[in-house]
Amino acid sequence: MASALVKRRLANFKGNRRAYWSLWIFGVIFVLSLFAEFIANDKPILLSYQGEWRSPVLQFYSEASFGGEFRTEAEYSDEVVQCLIRTGGIEDCLDDPQAVQEEAASGTYNGTTVEAGWIVWPPLPFSYRTIDENLGQPAPAPPSLRHPLGTDDQARDVLARVIYGFRISILFAIIVTFCSSVIGIAAGAVQGYFGGLLDLLFQRFIEIWAGTPSLYVIIIIAAIIPMNFVILTTLIILFSWVGLVGVVRAEFLRARNFEYVRAARALGLSDARIMYRHVLPNAMVATLTFMPFIITASIGTLSGLDFLGFGLPASYPSLGEIALQGKNNVTRPWLGFTAFFTFAIMLSLLVFIFEGVRDAFDPRKTFR
Amino acid sequence: MLDNPQNVLVRVDGLKMHFPIYAGILRRQVGTVKAVDGLTFEIFDGETLGLVGESGCGKSTAGRAILRLYDPTEGKLEIEGRDISTIKGDALRNLRPKMQMIFQDPQACLNPRMTVGSIIAEPLDEHQAMSKEERQARVLELMDQVGLNRDFAGRYPHEFSGGQRQRIGIARALALNPKFIVCDEPIAALDVSIQAQVVNLLEDLQERLGLTYLFISHDLSMVRHLATRVAVMYLGRIVELAPREALYDRPKHPYTEALLSAVPNPDPETEADRKRIILQGDVPSPANPPKGCNFCTRCPKVMDICRTETPAFRHYGNGHHAACHLLEGA
């Protein structure tokens, strides 16, 4: 029954070309980044060893299982391991992989037939933490065929870091936005709907809470306990939910005296139901107006903390860290430019999308 | 009422609804708006009690307070002998199916985001455990009852005319089989041509379903057409309450006289002779009502006692009640 409204909103959204294409571009990039392990990784997607297919991206294989010496995970970028896989585990690979591979290419080695294997690499054979030991020049290295966006000062591929960093930023933003919206809407709804003393006390609490310098609190906590993704997300949600309370509360204060809300009360509907069915839809436009700000702000906060070195631990891929490297290596412009364009494109796409969503939800556009 | 054997459905006793006024930095209470200031009356089973009065006299507030949409400041409310003046929360919610309301503005009282079908089904969802099919059947039945085309169930309120919207509101109020319905100026927002349709529908439903109405209106002719008894309100109090014919033919209170003299007469000959009683001045503020009789500032027959003592609301025979010092001596 509500599908007519949903259809009209969809049509409105599609009518906004910029938002529509931004959503597509963003969607494709985001879905691709969800499969970052298959796009940028130092482990092969698929390989054949002695006729057996293995997928190191998904599963652990020790070097010993390829006929090598160590029981630790195979170093697939190492020529010895590559030789072992391609030749089906000839032991001489451990001494002179190049020569063995050349001889085995003919089909036989030392008179015996070689069980030839193959390796399928991801398009970018580096993960975000892979240190390229065969760089051949001092890091940070400029963009080249091997590293399309160059490397950072620890010889890690910048493109790989951007892909993983993009993913973690967006996931972070989605989690933070979702959680803080739910908390913020619930808090604003309760205050606005019931009003009175509850509203008064809650507002004072929120004023104090919002006045807390969240960045310092996070930095202090980061100094006490080792930071990780979960703790950081929780901390930022704790400080970002207040953003929505004001608008939602205002909408509820306005809408609670609407004639149809009174009518619903006269029908004996429960408060929760009235809030959800009759009042909340009025607050949706205001909420959606704020959504892009929350998303961009949470991405900004995360990057800012990373930039300052108080955010996620150094082992995480982070866009803020690329920005920091860009600042530390001003003579290596690809670092700074990469950080800048990644942020600019990502945030612009998000803002364009939400602009379209907001317009689509605008009742004046929908009901006319 | 001794001369009336009917059952009392709703009893209102000394109902007061005061709204506080706050001012200053400390939001101290500096006064009260006495919107409803001591109403006492009964509504009999199956009758229509008309409640008339000029704008701002507290008619709607009274209607809402009787339905407990407000918490009354003082007084007792009874429906079917049960005291409802102080109950709260779920107990109150469970009583809602008995008493319903039809609102003044049919545009505003329907959620623009819900279809007609879901608007009418909403009270059923809340109060009755029904299967989806049963509910749908009941919704269509209600739409038939109020004269709405069944095919409109999937449409939104803005696609309807004012009269049709009021029918939706009526269908929603009827959904739970209420006994008592407060009609808060249900025809004020409608075209004159539509008013008759809606009023006839209300009459029709009353006959078929045995409903009891409290019909709030400022349209004296419409109340005359519809009501069994009529109560006249002025500044938060009832000044006169009487059976319809008695009130329209032999008004006792000077305010009722003035009010009735303002009703135009459709017959041009008698209309030419109609003498209007023009009241002087404005209605006093309900935040600061005059001492004594509320009407003393504008009454053409004011006496000294009116300015000092509040007249009591008394029974003068044949169900005719009034509150006026003029009648006390007589």
Interface residues (C-beta under 8 A of the other chain):
Chain A: M1 A2 A4 L5 F258 E259 Y260 R262 A263 A264 R265 A266 L267 G268 L269 S270 R273 R277 H278 P281 P363 F367
Chain B: L67 L69 L92 R93 N94 L95 R96 P97 Q100 M101 F103 D105 A108 C109 L110 N111 P112 R113 M114 T115 G117 S118 E122 P123 E126 H127 G154 Y156 H158 G169 R172 L176
